[in-house]
Amino acid sequence: MNAEPTGLGLLQVSDGLDPDAAAGSERTYLHGIVLSKYTSAPDNLDVIEVPTGQWAAFRTSGPHPQTLQTTSAATATEWFPSNP
């Protein structure tokens, strides 16, 4: 993707993804929001800076958690293998 996610909305963030990890391996899974570099986060929240080119955004809609699980499976089996 060429542009940063914009607008309001909840992000599901995964970290520590090893492309060679076995299915079902542990990973860090967080919820967050996008802030511009000029906006300060509230003191009680952590800030994770993600460099350009180190993230991908997938928009979803539908019932939770099924939609999240379907999207996660599709990104792991389809998107990531074709986008090293």
mmCIF file of the N, C-alpha and C atoms, coordinates in Angstrom:
data_MODEL
# 
_entry.id   MODEL 
# 
loop_
_atom_site.group_PDB 
_atom_site.id 
_atom_site.type_symbol 
_atom_site.label_atom_id 
_atom_site.label_alt_id 
_atom_site.label_comp_id 
_atom_site.label_asym_id 
_atom_site.label_entity_id 
_atom_site.label_seq_id 
_atom_site.pdbx_PDB_ins_code 
_atom_site.Cartn_x 
_atom_site.Cartn_y 
_atom_site.Cartn_z 
_atom_site.occupancy 
_atom_site.B_iso_or_equiv 
_atom_site.pdbx_formal_charge 
_atom_site.auth_seq_id 
_atom_site.auth_comp_id 
_atom_site.auth_asym_id 
_atom_site.auth_atom_id 
_atom_site.pdbx_PDB_model_num 
ATOM 1   N N  . MET A 1 1  ? 0.846   -1.163  0.000  1.00 0.00 ? 1  MET A N  1 
ATOM 2   C CA . MET A 1 1  ? 0.000   0.000   0.000  1.00 0.00 ? 1  MET A CA 1 
ATOM 3   C C  . MET A 1 1  ? 0.899   1.237   0.000  1.00 0.00 ? 1  MET A C  1 
ATOM 4   N N  . ASN A 1 2  ? 0.431   2.273   -0.642 1.00 0.00 ? 2  ASN A N  1 
ATOM 5   C CA . ASN A 1 2  ? 1.240   3.467   -0.778 1.00 0.00 ? 2  ASN A CA 1 
ATOM 6   C C  . ASN A 1 2  ? 0.939   4.544   0.242  1.00 0.00 ? 2  ASN A C  1 
ATOM 7   N N  . ALA A 1 3  ? -0.198  4.497   0.875  1.00 0.00 ? 3  ALA A N  1 
ATOM 8   C CA . ALA A 1 3  ? -0.585  5.564   1.788  1.00 0.00 ? 3  ALA A CA 1 
ATOM 9   C C  . ALA A 1 3  ? -0.812  5.007   3.182  1.00 0.00 ? 3  ALA A C  1 
ATOM 10  N N  . GLU A 1 4  ? -0.608  5.864   4.172  1.00 0.00 ? 4  GLU A N  1 
ATOM 11  C CA . GLU A 1 4  ? -0.886  5.461   5.543  1.00 0.00 ? 4  GLU A CA 1 
ATOM 12  C C  . GLU A 1 4  ? -2.389  5.326   5.734  1.00 0.00 ? 4  GLU A C  1 
ATOM 13  N N  . PRO A 1 5  ? -2.811  4.410   6.616  1.00 0.00 ? 5  PRO A N  1 
ATOM 14  C CA . PRO A 1 5  ? -4.231  4.370   6.945  1.00 0.00 ? 5  PRO A CA 1 
ATOM 15  C C  . PRO A 1 5  ? -4.643  5.713   7.539  1.00 0.00 ? 5  PRO A C  1 
ATOM 16  N N  . THR A 1 6  ? -5.810  6.176   7.191  1.00 0.00 ? 6  THR A N  1 
ATOM 17  C CA . THR A 1 6  ? -6.286  7.452   7.706  1.00 0.00 ? 6  THR A CA 1 
ATOM 18  C C  . THR A 1 6  ? -7.664  7.272   8.316  1.00 0.00 ? 6  THR A C  1 
ATOM 19  N N  . GLY A 1 7  ? -8.101  8.287   9.008  1.00 0.00 ? 7  GLY A N  1 
ATOM 20  C CA . GLY A 1 7  ? -9.426  8.260   9.600  1.00 0.00 ? 7  GLY A CA 1 
ATOM 21  C C  . GLY A 1 7  ? -9.444  7.505   10.907 1.00 0.00 ? 7  GLY A C  1 
ATOM 22  N N  . LEU A 1 8  ? -10.620 7.454   11.474 1.00 0.00 ? 8  LEU A N  1 
ATOM 23  C CA . LEU A 1 8  ? -10.787 6.771   12.751 1.00 0.00 ? 8  LEU A CA 1 
ATOM 24  C C  . LEU A 1 8  ? -11.068 5.304   12.509 1.00 0.00 ? 8  LEU A C  1 
ATOM 25  N N  . GLY A 1 9  ? -10.702 4.515   13.443 1.00 0.00 ? 9  GLY A N  1 
ATOM 26  C CA . GLY A 1 9  ? -10.968 3.097   13.349 1.00 0.00 ? 9  GLY A CA 1 
ATOM 27  C C  . GLY A 1 9  ? -10.000 2.321   14.191 1.00 0.00 ? 9  GLY A C  1 
ATOM 28  N N  . LEU A 1 10 ? -10.371 1.126   14.493 1.00 0.00 ? 10 LEU A N  1 
ATOM 29  C CA . LEU A 1 10 ? -9.553  0.236   15.302 1.00 0.00 ? 10 LEU A CA 1 
ATOM 30  C C  . LEU A 1 10 ? -8.634  -0.553  14.394 1.00 0.00 ? 10 LEU A C  1 
ATOM 31  N N  . LEU A 1 11 ? -7.395  -0.665  14.785 1.00 0.00 ? 11 LEU A N  1 
ATOM 32  C CA . LEU A 1 11 ? -6.430  -1.477  14.058 1.00 0.00 ? 11 LEU A CA 1 
ATOM 33  C C  . LEU A 1 11 ? -6.128  -2.722  14.867 1.00 0.00 ? 11 LEU A C  1 
ATOM 34  N N  . GLN A 1 12 ? -5.996  -3.832  14.187 1.00 0.00 ? 12 GLN A N  1 
ATOM 35  C CA . GLN A 1 12 ? -5.459  -5.034  14.802 1.00 0.00 ? 12 GLN A CA 1 
ATOM 36  C C  . GLN A 1 12 ? -4.031  -5.126  14.293 1.00 0.00 ? 12 GLN A C  1 
ATOM 37  N N  . VAL A 1 13 ? -3.092  -5.196  15.204 1.00 0.00 ? 13 VAL A N  1 
ATOM 38  C CA . VAL A 1 13 ? -1.676  -5.150  14.848 1.00 0.00 ? 13 VAL A CA 1 
ATOM 39  C C  . VAL A 1 13 ? -1.011  -6.447  15.290 1.00 0.00 ? 13 VAL A C  1 
ATOM 40  N N  . SER A 1 14 ? -0.315  -7.084  14.355 1.00 0.00 ? 14 SER A N  1 
ATOM 41  C CA . SER A 1 14 ? 0.464   -8.274  14.680 1.00 0.00 ? 14 SER A CA 1 
ATOM 42  C C  . SER A 1 14 ? 1.931   -7.936  14.555 1.00 0.00 ? 14 SER A C  1 
ATOM 43  N N  . ASP A 1 15 ? 2.732   -8.507  15.435 1.00 0.00 ? 15 ASP A N  1 
ATOM 44  C CA . ASP A 1 15 ? 4.170   -8.259  15.397 1.00 0.00 ? 15 ASP A CA 1 
ATOM 45  C C  . ASP A 1 15 ? 4.877   -9.589  15.611 1.00 0.00 ? 15 ASP A C  1 
ATOM 46  N N  . GLY A 1 16 ? 6.133   -9.619  15.236 1.00 0.00 ? 16 GLY A N  1 
ATOM 47  C CA . GLY A 1 16 ? 6.907   -10.836 15.438 1.00 0.00 ? 16 GLY A CA 1 
ATOM 48  C C  . GLY A 1 16 ? 6.498   -11.949 14.499 1.00 0.00 ? 16 GLY A C  1 
ATOM 49  N N  . LEU A 1 17 ? 6.075   -11.588 13.283 1.00 0.00 ? 17 LEU A N  1 
ATOM 50  C CA . LEU A 1 17 ? 5.652   -12.606 12.329 1.00 0.00 ? 17 LEU A CA 1 
ATOM 51  C C  . LEU A 1 17 ? 6.868   -13.194 11.626 1.00 0.00 ? 17 LEU A C  1 
ATOM 52  N N  . ASP A 1 18 ? 7.096   -14.458 11.825 1.00 0.00 ? 18 ASP A N  1 
ATOM 53  C CA . ASP A 1 18 ? 8.195   -15.166 11.169 1.00 0.00 ? 18 ASP A CA 1 
ATOM 54  C C  . ASP A 1 18 ? 7.610   -15.923 9.984  1.00 0.00 ? 18 ASP A C  1 
ATOM 55  N N  . PRO A 1 19 ? 8.046   -15.611 8.764  1.00 0.00 ? 19 PRO A N  1 
ATOM 56  C CA . PRO A 1 19 ? 7.457   -16.276 7.608  1.00 0.00 ? 19 PRO A CA 1 
ATOM 57  C C  . PRO A 1 19 ? 7.663   -17.794 7.604  1.00 0.00 ? 19 PRO A C  1 
ATOM 58  N N  . ASP A 1 20 ? 8.609   -18.282 8.376  1.00 0.00 ? 20 ASP A N  1 
ATOM 59  C CA . ASP A 1 20 ? 8.864   -19.722 8.431  1.00 0.00 ? 20 ASP A CA 1 
ATOM 60  C C  . ASP A 1 20 ? 8.240   -20.386 9.662  1.00 0.00 ? 20 ASP A C  1 
ATOM 61  N N  . ALA A 1 21 ? 7.473   -19.625 10.437 1.00 0.00 ? 21 ALA A N  1 
ATOM 62  C CA . ALA A 1 21 ? 6.879   -20.181 11.653 1.00 0.00 ? 21 ALA A CA 1 
ATOM 63  C C  . ALA A 1 21 ? 5.785   -21.191 11.299 1.00 0.00 ? 21 ALA A C  1 
ATOM 64  N N  . ALA A 1 22 ? 5.647   -22.180 12.138 1.00 0.00 ? 22 ALA A N  1 
ATOM 65  C CA . ALA A 1 22 ? 4.603   -23.187 11.949 1.00 0.00 ? 22 ALA A CA 1 
ATOM 66  C C  . ALA A 1 22 ? 3.239   -22.586 12.245 1.00 0.00 ? 22 ALA A C  1 
ATOM 67  N N  . ALA A 1 23 ? 2.219   -23.108 11.599 1.00 0.00 ? 23 ALA A N  1 
ATOM 68  C CA . ALA A 1 23 ? 0.859   -22.661 11.873 1.00 0.00 ? 23 ALA A CA 1 
ATOM 69  C C  . ALA A 1 23 ? 0.573   -22.819 13.353 1.00 0.00 ? 23 ALA A C  1 
ATOM 70  N N  . GLY A 1 24 ? -0.068  -21.823 13.931 1.00 0.00 ? 24 GLY A N  1 
ATOM 71  C CA . GLY A 1 24 ? -0.403  -21.866 15.345 1.00 0.00 ? 24 GLY A CA 1 
ATOM 72  C C  . GLY A 1 24 ? 0.681   -21.335 16.259 1.00 0.00 ? 24 GLY A C  1 
ATOM 73  N N  . SER A 1 25 ? 1.791   -20.846 15.696 1.00 0.00 ? 25 SER A N  1 
ATOM 74  C CA . SER A 1 25 ? 2.867   -20.286 16.517 1.00 0.00 ? 25 SER A CA 1 
ATOM 75  C C  . SER A 1 25 ? 2.390   -19.013 17.208 1.00 0.00 ? 25 SER A C  1 
ATOM 76  N N  . GLU A 1 26 ? 2.978   -18.726 18.359 1.00 0.00 ? 26 GLU A N  1 
ATOM 77  C CA . GLU A 1 26 ? 2.617   -17.512 19.082 1.00 0.00 ? 26 GLU A CA 1 
ATOM 78  C C  . GLU A 1 26 ? 3.090   -16.281 18.337 1.00 0.00 ? 26 GLU A C  1 
ATOM 79  N N  . ARG A 1 27 ? 2.317   -15.187 18.488 1.00 0.00 ? 27 ARG A N  1 
ATOM 80  C CA . ARG A 1 27 ? 2.695   -13.899 17.929 1.00 0.00 ? 27 ARG A CA 1 
ATOM 81  C C  . ARG A 1 27 ? 2.103   -12.812 18.802 1.00 0.00 ? 27 ARG A C  1 
ATOM 82  N N  . THR A 1 28 ? 2.648   -11.630 18.683 1.00 0.00 ? 28 THR A N  1 
ATOM 83  C CA . THR A 1 28 ? 2.122   -10.491 19.427 1.00 0.00 ? 28 THR A CA 1 
ATOM 84  C C  . THR A 1 28 ? 0.946   -9.925  18.649 1.00 0.00 ? 28 THR A C  1 
ATOM 85  N N  . TYR A 1 29 ? -0.167  -9.745  19.329 1.00 0.00 ? 29 TYR A N  1 
ATOM 86  C CA . TYR A 1 29 ? -1.383  -9.253  18.694 1.00 0.00 ? 29 TYR A CA 1 
ATOM 87  C C  . TYR A 1 29 ? -1.917  -8.106  19.541 1.00 0.00 ? 29 TYR A C  1 
ATOM 88  N N  . LEU A 1 30 ? -2.040  -6.932  18.935 1.00 0.00 ? 30 LEU A N  1 
ATOM 89  C CA . LEU A 1 30 ? -2.426  -5.719  19.658 1.00 0.00 ? 30 LEU A CA 1 
ATOM 90  C C  . LEU A 1 30 ? -3.587  -5.021  18.969 1.00 0.00 ? 30 LEU A C  1 
ATOM 91  N N  . HIS A 1 31 ? -4.258  -4.150  19.681 1.00 0.00 ? 31 HIS A N  1 
ATOM 92  C CA . HIS A 1 31 ? -5.242  -3.244  19.100 1.00 0.00 ? 31 HIS A CA 1 
ATOM 93  C C  . HIS A 1 31 ? -4.673  -1.838  19.169 1.00 0.00 ? 31 HIS A C  1 
ATOM 94  N N  . GLY A 1 32 ? -4.986  -1.010  18.183 1.00 0.00 ? 32 GLY A N  1 
ATOM 95  C CA . GLY A 1 32 ? -4.448  0.341   18.200 1.00 0.00 ? 32 GLY A CA 1 
ATOM 96  C C  . GLY A 1 32 ? -5.206  1.273   17.273 1.00 0.00 ? 32 GLY A C  1 
ATOM 97  N N  . ILE A 1 33 ? -4.726  2.499   17.212 1.00 0.00 ? 33 ILE A N  1 
ATOM 98  C CA . ILE A 1 33 ? -5.257  3.510   16.308 1.00 0.00 ? 33 ILE A CA 1 
ATOM 99  C C  . ILE A 1 33 ? -4.077  4.190   15.617 1.00 0.00 ? 33 ILE A C  1 
ATOM 100 N N  . VAL A 1 34 ? -4.347  4.792   14.470 1.00 0.00 ? 34 VAL A N  1 
ATOM 101 C CA . VAL A 1 34 ? -3.307  5.506   13.735 1.00 0.00 ? 34 VAL A CA 1 
ATOM 102 C C  . VAL A 1 34 ? -3.288  6.952   14.192 1.00 0.00 ? 34 VAL A C  1 
ATOM 103 N N  . LEU A 1 35 ? -2.097  7.457   14.481 1.00 0.00 ? 35 LEU A N  1 
ATOM 104 C CA . LEU A 1 35 ? -1.899  8.867   14.795 1.00 0.00 ? 35 LEU A CA 1 
ATOM 105 C C  . LEU A 1 35 ? -0.842  9.420   13.857 1.00 0.00 ? 35 LEU A C  1 
ATOM 106 N N  . SER A 1 36 ? -0.984  10.674  13.495 1.00 0.00 ? 36 SER A N  1 
ATOM 107 C CA . SER A 1 36 ? 0.078   11.291  12.696 1.00 0.00 ? 36 SER A CA 1 
ATOM 108 C C  . SER A 1 36 ? 1.278   11.522  13.611 1.00 0.00 ? 36 SER A C  1 
ATOM 109 N N  . LYS A 1 37 ? 2.440   11.750  13.008 1.00 0.00 ? 37 LYS A N  1 
ATOM 110 C CA . LYS A 1 37 ? 3.634   11.973  13.831 1.00 0.00 ? 37 LYS A CA 1 
ATOM 111 C C  . LYS A 1 37 ? 3.547   13.282  14.596 1.00 0.00 ? 37 LYS A C  1 
ATOM 112 N N  . TYR A 1 38 ? 2.550   14.107  14.283 1.00 0.00 ? 38 TYR A N  1 
ATOM 113 C CA . TYR A 1 38 ? 2.377   15.397  14.954 1.00 0.00 ? 38 TYR A CA 1 
ATOM 114 C C  . TYR A 1 38 ? 1.331   15.337  16.073 1.00 0.00 ? 38 TYR A C  1 
ATOM 115 N N  . THR A 1 39 ? 0.745   14.162  16.294 1.00 0.00 ? 39 THR A N  1 
ATOM 116 C CA . THR A 1 39 ? -0.272  13.988  17.324 1.00 0.00 ? 39 THR A CA 1 
ATOM 117 C C  . THR A 1 39 ? 0.291   13.135  18.446 1.00 0.00 ? 39 THR A C  1 
ATOM 118 N N  . SER A 1 40 ? 0.172   13.612  19.658 1.00 0.00 ? 40 SER A N  1 
ATOM 119 C CA . SER A 1 40 ? 0.670   12.861  20.815 1.00 0.00 ? 40 SER A CA 1 
ATOM 120 C C  . SER A 1 40 ? -0.373  11.866  21.288 1.00 0.00 ? 40 SER A C  1 
ATOM 121 N N  . ALA A 1 41 ? 0.101   10.695  21.669 1.00 0.00 ? 41 ALA A N  1 
ATOM 122 C CA . ALA A 1 41 ? -0.780  9.689   22.261 1.00 0.00 ? 41 ALA A CA 1 
ATOM 123 C C  . ALA A 1 41 ? -1.003  10.033  23.727 1.00 0.00 ? 41 ALA A C  1 
ATOM 124 N N  . PRO A 1 42 ? -2.149  9.656   24.294 1.00 0.00 ? 42 PRO A N  1 
ATOM 125 C CA . PRO A 1 42 ? -2.354  9.853   25.724 1.00 0.00 ? 42 PRO A CA 1 
ATOM 126 C C  . PRO A 1 42 ? -1.255  9.143   26.522 1.00 0.00 ? 42 PRO A C  1 
ATOM 127 N N  . ASP A 1 43 ? -0.924  9.694   27.670 1.00 0.00 ? 43 ASP A N  1 
ATOM 128 C CA . ASP A 1 43 ? 0.169   9.170   28.492 1.00 0.00 ? 43 ASP A CA 1 
ATOM 129 C C  . ASP A 1 43 ? -0.010  7.711   28.901 1.00 0.00 ? 43 ASP A C  1 
ATOM 130 N N  . ASN A 1 44 ? -1.244  7.240   28.988 1.00 0.00 ? 44 ASN A N  1 
ATOM 131 C CA . ASN A 1 44 ? -1.468  5.870   29.456 1.00 0.00 ? 44 ASN A CA 1 
ATOM 132 C C  . ASN A 1 44 ? -1.448  4.840   28.325 1.00 0.00 ? 44 ASN A C  1 
ATOM 133 N N  . LEU A 1 45 ? -1.079  5.261   27.101 1.00 0.00 ? 45 LEU A N  1 
ATOM 134 C CA . LEU A 1 45 ? -0.985  4.332   25.977 1.00 0.00 ? 45 LEU A CA 1 
ATOM 135 C C  . LEU A 1 45 ? 0.448   4.215   25.483 1.00 0.00 ? 45 LEU A C  1 
ATOM 136 N N  . ASP A 1 46 ? 0.791   3.042   24.985 1.00 0.00 ? 46 ASP A N  1 
ATOM 137 C CA . ASP A 1 46 ? 2.109   2.837   24.389 1.00 0.00 ? 46 ASP A CA 1 
ATOM 138 C C  . ASP A 1 46 ? 2.087   3.313   22.945 1.00 0.00 ? 46 ASP A C  1 
ATOM 139 N N  . VAL A 1 47 ? 3.242   3.722   22.446 1.00 0.00 ? 47 VAL A N  1 
ATOM 140 C CA . VAL A 1 47 ? 3.391   4.152   21.060 1.00 0.00 ? 47 VAL A CA 1 
ATOM 141 C C  . VAL A 1 47 ? 4.347   3.193   20.363 1.00 0.00 ? 47 VAL A C  1 
ATOM 142 N N  . ILE A 1 48 ? 3.929   2.705   19.212 1.00 0.00 ? 48 ILE A N  1 
ATOM 143 C CA . ILE A 1 48 ? 4.770   1.847   18.393 1.00 0.00 ? 48 ILE A CA 1 
ATOM 144 C C  . ILE A 1 48 ? 4.926   2.538   17.048 1.00 0.00 ? 48 ILE A C  1 
ATOM 145 N N  . GLU A 1 49 ? 6.150   2.916   16.714 1.00 0.00 ? 49 GLU A N  1 
ATOM 146 C CA . GLU A 1 49 ? 6.405   3.531   15.417 1.00 0.00 ? 49 GLU A CA 1 
ATOM 147 C C  . GLU A 1 49 ? 6.738   2.427   14.424 1.00 0.00 ? 49 GLU A C  1 
ATOM 148 N N  . VAL A 1 50 ? 6.037   2.439   13.299 1.00 0.00 ? 50 VAL A N  1 
ATOM 149 C CA . VAL A 1 50 ? 6.234   1.421   12.276 1.00 0.00 ? 50 VAL A CA 1 
ATOM 150 C C  . VAL A 1 50 ? 6.765   2.108   11.027 1.00 0.00 ? 50 VAL A C  1 
ATOM 151 N N  . PRO A 1 51 ? 7.979   1.762   10.612 1.00 0.00 ? 51 PRO A N  1 
ATOM 152 C CA . PRO A 1 51 ? 8.582   2.415   9.448  1.00 0.00 ? 51 PRO A CA 1 
ATOM 153 C C  . PRO A 1 51 ? 7.784   2.147   8.170  1.00 0.00 ? 51 PRO A C  1 
ATOM 154 N N  . THR A 1 52 ? 7.875   3.079   7.242  1.00 0.00 ? 52 THR A N  1 
ATOM 155 C CA . THR A 1 52 ? 7.256   2.920   5.936  1.00 0.00 ? 52 THR A CA 1 
ATOM 156 C C  . THR A 1 52 ? 7.727   1.615   5.303  1.00 0.00 ? 52 THR A C  1 
ATOM 157 N N  . GLY A 1 53 ? 6.822   0.901   4.697  1.00 0.00 ? 53 GLY A N  1 
ATOM 158 C CA . GLY A 1 53 ? 7.159   -0.354  4.044  1.00 0.00 ? 53 GLY A CA 1 
ATOM 159 C C  . GLY A 1 53 ? 7.176   -1.555  4.962  1.00 0.00 ? 53 GLY A C  1 
ATOM 160 N N  . GLN A 1 54 ? 6.896   -1.343  6.243  1.00 0.00 ? 54 GLN A N  1 
ATOM 161 C CA . GLN A 1 54 ? 6.911   -2.441  7.208  1.00 0.00 ? 54 GLN A CA 1 
ATOM 162 C C  . GLN A 1 54 ? 5.513   -2.797  7.696  1.00 0.00 ? 54 GLN A C  1 
ATOM 163 N N  . TRP A 1 55 ? 4.495   -2.375  6.967  1.00 0.00 ? 55 TRP A N  1 
ATOM 164 C CA . TRP A 1 55 ? 3.137   -2.656  7.390  1.00 0.00 ? 55 TRP A CA 1 
ATOM 165 C C  . TRP A 1 55 ? 2.259   -2.868  6.165  1.00 0.00 ? 55 TRP A C  1 
ATOM 166 N N  . ALA A 1 56 ? 1.131   -3.476  6.376  1.00 0.00 ? 56 ALA A N  1 
ATOM 167 C CA . ALA A 1 56 ? 0.111   -3.642  5.347  1.00 0.00 ? 56 ALA A CA 1 
ATOM 168 C C  . ALA A 1 56 ? -1.238  -3.452  6.022  1.00 0.00 ? 56 ALA A C  1 
ATOM 169 N N  . ALA A 1 57 ? -2.186  -2.916  5.294  1.00 0.00 ? 57 ALA A N  1 
ATOM 170 C CA . ALA A 1 57 ? -3.528  -2.682  5.841  1.00 0.00 ? 57 ALA A CA 1 
ATOM 171 C C  . ALA A 1 57 ? -4.536  -3.512  5.063  1.00 0.00 ? 57 ALA A C  1 
ATOM 172 N N  . PHE A 1 58 ? -5.414  -4.177  5.773  1.00 0.00 ? 58 PHE A N  1 
ATOM 173 C CA . PHE A 1 58 ? -6.480  -4.974  5.179  1.00 0.00 ? 58 PHE A CA 1 
ATOM 174 C C  . PHE A 1 58 ? -7.788  -4.510  5.790  1.00 0.00 ? 58 PHE A C  1 
ATOM 175 N N  . ARG A 1 59 ? -8.684  -3.971  4.979  1.00 0.00 ? 59 ARG A N  1 
ATOM 176 C CA . ARG A 1 59 ? -9.987  -3.519  5.474  1.00 0.00 ? 59 ARG A CA 1 
ATOM 177 C C  . ARG A 1 59 ? -10.942 -4.712  5.518  1.00 0.00 ? 59 ARG A C  1 
ATOM 178 N N  . THR A 1 60 ? -11.711 -4.774  6.590  1.00 0.00 ? 60 THR A N  1 
ATOM 179 C CA . THR A 1 60 ? -12.671 -5.862  6.742  1.00 0.00 ? 60 THR A CA 1 
ATOM 180 C C  . THR A 1 60 ? -14.007 -5.315  7.212  1.00 0.00 ? 60 THR A C  1 
ATOM 181 N N  . SER A 1 61 ? -15.018 -6.089  7.001  1.00 0.00 ? 61 SER A N  1 
ATOM 182 C CA . SER A 1 61 ? -16.328 -5.803  7.587  1.00 0.00 ? 61 SER A CA 1 
ATOM 183 C C  . SER A 1 61 ? -17.047 -7.134  7.720  1.00 0.00 ? 61 SER A C  1 
ATOM 184 N N  . GLY A 1 62 ? -17.905 -7.214  8.719  1.00 0.00 ? 62 GLY A N  1 
ATOM 185 C CA . GLY A 1 62 ? -18.632 -8.447  8.951  1.00 0.00 ? 62 GLY A CA 1 
ATOM 186 C C  . GLY A 1 62 ? -18.607 -8.819  10.414 1.00 0.00 ? 62 GLY A C  1 
ATOM 187 N N  . PRO A 1 63 ? -19.172 -9.959  10.726 1.00 0.00 ? 63 PRO A N  1 
ATOM 188 C CA . PRO A 1 63 ? -19.267 -10.384 12.128 1.00 0.00 ? 63 PRO A CA 1 
ATOM 189 C C  . PRO A 1 63 ? -17.900 -10.701 12.719 1.00 0.00 ? 63 PRO A C  1 
ATOM 190 N N  . HIS A 1 64 ? -17.728 -10.293 13.965 1.00 0.00 ? 64 HIS A N  1 
ATOM 191 C CA . HIS A 1 64 ? -16.488 -10.535 14.693 1.00 0.00 ? 64 HIS A CA 1 
ATOM 192 C C  . HIS A 1 64 ? -16.723 -11.721 15.619 1.00 0.00 ? 64 HIS A C  1 
ATOM 193 N N  . PRO A 1 65 ? -15.864 -12.665 15.781 1.00 0.00 ? 65 PRO A N  1 
ATOM 194 C CA . PRO A 1 65 ? -14.483 -12.728 15.327 1.00 0.00 ? 65 PRO A CA 1 
ATOM 195 C C  . PRO A 1 65 ? -14.297 -13.449 13.993 1.00 0.00 ? 65 PRO A C  1 
ATOM 196 N N  . GLN A 1 66 ? -15.378 -13.958 13.390 1.00 0.00 ? 66 GLN A N  1 
ATOM 197 C CA . GLN A 1 66 ? -15.226 -14.753 12.170 1.00 0.00 ? 66 GLN A CA 1 
ATOM 198 C C  . GLN A 1 66 ? -14.503 -13.989 11.062 1.00 0.00 ? 66 GLN A C  1 
ATOM 199 N N  . THR A 1 67 ? -14.852 -12.717 10.867 1.00 0.00 ? 67 THR A N  1 
ATOM 200 C CA . THR A 1 67 ? -14.230 -11.937 9.805  1.00 0.00 ? 67 THR A CA 1 
ATOM 201 C C  . THR A 1 67 ? -12.736 -11.765 10.070 1.00 0.00 ? 67 THR A C  1 
ATOM 202 N N  . LEU A 1 68 ? -12.360 -11.498 11.303 1.00 0.00 ? 68 LEU A N  1 
ATOM 203 C CA . LEU A 1 68 ? -10.945 -11.357 11.657 1.00 0.00 ? 68 LEU A CA 1 
ATOM 204 C C  . LEU A 1 68 ? -10.201 -12.665 11.409 1.00 0.00 ? 68 LEU A C  1 
ATOM 205 N N  . GLN A 1 69 ? -10.790 -13.777 11.792 1.00 0.00 ? 69 GLN A N  1 
ATOM 206 C CA . GLN A 1 69 ? -10.145 -15.075 11.608 1.00 0.00 ? 69 GLN A CA 1 
ATOM 207 C C  . GLN A 1 69 ? -9.987  -15.415 10.127 1.00 0.00 ? 69 GLN A C  1 
ATOM 208 N N  . THR A 1 70 ? -11.012 -15.129 9.328  1.00 0.00 ? 70 THR A N  1 
ATOM 209 C CA . THR A 1 70 ? -10.952 -15.392 7.889  1.00 0.00 ? 70 THR A CA 1 
ATOM 210 C C  . THR A 1 70 ? -9.884  -14.521 7.232  1.00 0.00 ? 70 THR A C  1 
ATOM 211 N N  . THR A 1 71 ? -9.836  -13.241 7.607  1.00 0.00 ? 71 THR A N  1 
ATOM 212 C CA . THR A 1 71 ? -8.843  -12.330 7.038  1.00 0.00 ? 71 THR A CA 1 
ATOM 213 C C  . THR A 1 71 ? -7.429  -12.734 7.447  1.00 0.00 ? 71 THR A C  1 
ATOM 214 N N  . SER A 1 72 ? -7.249  -13.094 8.700  1.00 0.00 ? 72 SER A N  1 
ATOM 215 C CA . SER A 1 72 ? -5.941  -13.521 9.179  1.00 0.00 ? 72 SER A CA 1 
ATOM 216 C C  . SER A 1 72 ? -5.468  -14.754 8.416  1.00 0.00 ? 72 SER A C  1 
ATOM 217 N N  . ALA A 1 73 ? -6.348  -15.713 8.221  1.00 0.00 ? 73 ALA A N  1 
ATOM 218 C CA . ALA A 1 73 ? -5.988  -16.929 7.480  1.00 0.00 ? 73 ALA A CA 1 
ATOM 219 C C  . ALA A 1 73 ? -5.649  -16.603 6.027  1.00 0.00 ? 73 ALA A C  1 
ATOM 220 N N  . ALA A 1 74 ? -6.419  -15.725 5.403  1.00 0.00 ? 74 ALA A N  1 
ATOM 221 C CA . ALA A 1 74 ? -6.171  -15.371 3.998  1.00 0.00 ? 74 ALA A CA 1 
ATOM 222 C C  . ALA A 1 74 ? -4.852  -14.619 3.837  1.00 0.00 ? 74 ALA A C  1 
ATOM 223 N N  . THR A 1 75 ? -4.546  -13.725 4.767  1.00 0.00 ? 75 THR A N  1 
ATOM 224 C CA . THR A 1 75 ? -3.280  -13.000 4.649  1.00 0.00 ? 75 THR A CA 1 
ATOM 225 C C  . THR A 1 75 ? -2.097  -13.943 4.848  1.00 0.00 ? 75 THR A C  1 
ATOM 226 N N  . ALA A 1 76 ? -2.233  -14.892 5.752  1.00 0.00 ? 76 ALA A N  1 
ATOM 227 C CA . ALA A 1 76 ? -1.132  -15.825 6.013  1.00 0.00 ? 76 ALA A CA 1 
ATOM 228 C C  . ALA A 1 76 ? -0.920  -16.806 4.859  1.00 0.00 ? 76 ALA A C  1 
ATOM 229 N N  . THR A 1 77 ? -2.001  -17.231 4.219  1.00 0.00 ? 77 THR A N  1 
ATOM 230 C CA . THR A 1 77 ? -1.863  -18.266 3.179  1.00 0.00 ? 77 THR A CA 1 
ATOM 231 C C  . THR A 1 77 ? -1.799  -17.696 1.768  1.00 0.00 ? 77 THR A C  1 
ATOM 232 N N  . GLU A 1 78 ? -2.316  -16.489 1.563  1.00 0.00 ? 78 GLU A N  1 
ATOM 233 C CA . GLU A 1 78 ? -2.365  -15.935 0.210  1.00 0.00 ? 78 GLU A CA 1 
ATOM 234 C C  . GLU A 1 78 ? -1.497  -14.679 0.057  1.00 0.00 ? 78 GLU A C  1 
ATOM 235 N N  . TRP A 1 79 ? -1.734  -13.668 0.922  1.00 0.00 ? 79 TRP A N  1 
ATOM 236 C CA . TRP A 1 79 ? -1.074  -12.384 0.717  1.00 0.00 ? 79 TRP A CA 1 
ATOM 237 C C  . TRP A 1 79 ? 0.415   -12.432 1.047  1.00 0.00 ? 79 TRP A C  1 
ATOM 238 N N  . PHE A 1 80 ? 0.770   -12.876 2.241  1.00 0.00 ? 80 PHE A N  1 
ATOM 239 C CA . PHE A 1 80 ? 2.189   -12.874 2.648  1.00 0.00 ? 80 PHE A CA 1 
ATOM 240 C C  . PHE A 1 80 ? 3.066   -13.732 1.737  1.00 0.00 ? 80 PHE A C  1 
ATOM 241 N N  . PRO A 1 81 ? 2.668   -14.937 1.354  1.00 0.00 ? 81 PRO A N  1 
ATOM 242 C CA . PRO A 1 81 ? 3.537   -15.715 0.464  1.00 0.00 ? 81 PRO A CA 1 
ATOM 243 C C  . PRO A 1 81 ? 3.797   -15.044 -0.897 1.00 0.00 ? 81 PRO A C  1 
ATOM 244 N N  . SER A 1 82 ? 2.867   -14.241 -1.375 1.00 0.00 ? 82 SER A N  1 
ATOM 245 C CA . SER A 1 82 ? 3.063   -13.595 -2.681 1.00 0.00 ? 82 SER A CA 1 
ATOM 246 C C  . SER A 1 82 ? 3.632   -12.180 -2.556 1.00 0.00 ? 82 SER A C  1 
ATOM 247 N N  . ASN A 1 83 ? 3.877   -11.707 -1.334 1.00 0.00 ? 83 ASN A N  1 
ATOM 248 C CA . ASN A 1 83 ? 4.419   -10.377 -1.096 1.00 0.00 ? 83 ASN A CA 1 
ATOM 249 C C  . ASN A 1 83 ? 5.556   -10.415 -0.078 1.00 0.00 ? 83 ASN A C  1 
ATOM 250 N N  . PRO A 1 84 ? 6.702   -10.920 -0.482 1.00 0.00 ? 84 PRO A N  1 
ATOM 251 C CA . PRO A 1 84 ? 7.802   -11.033 0.478  1.00 0.00 ? 84 PRO A CA 1 
ATOM 252 C C  . PRO A 1 84 ? 8.266   -9.653  0.885  1.00 0.00 ? 84 PRO A C  1 
# 
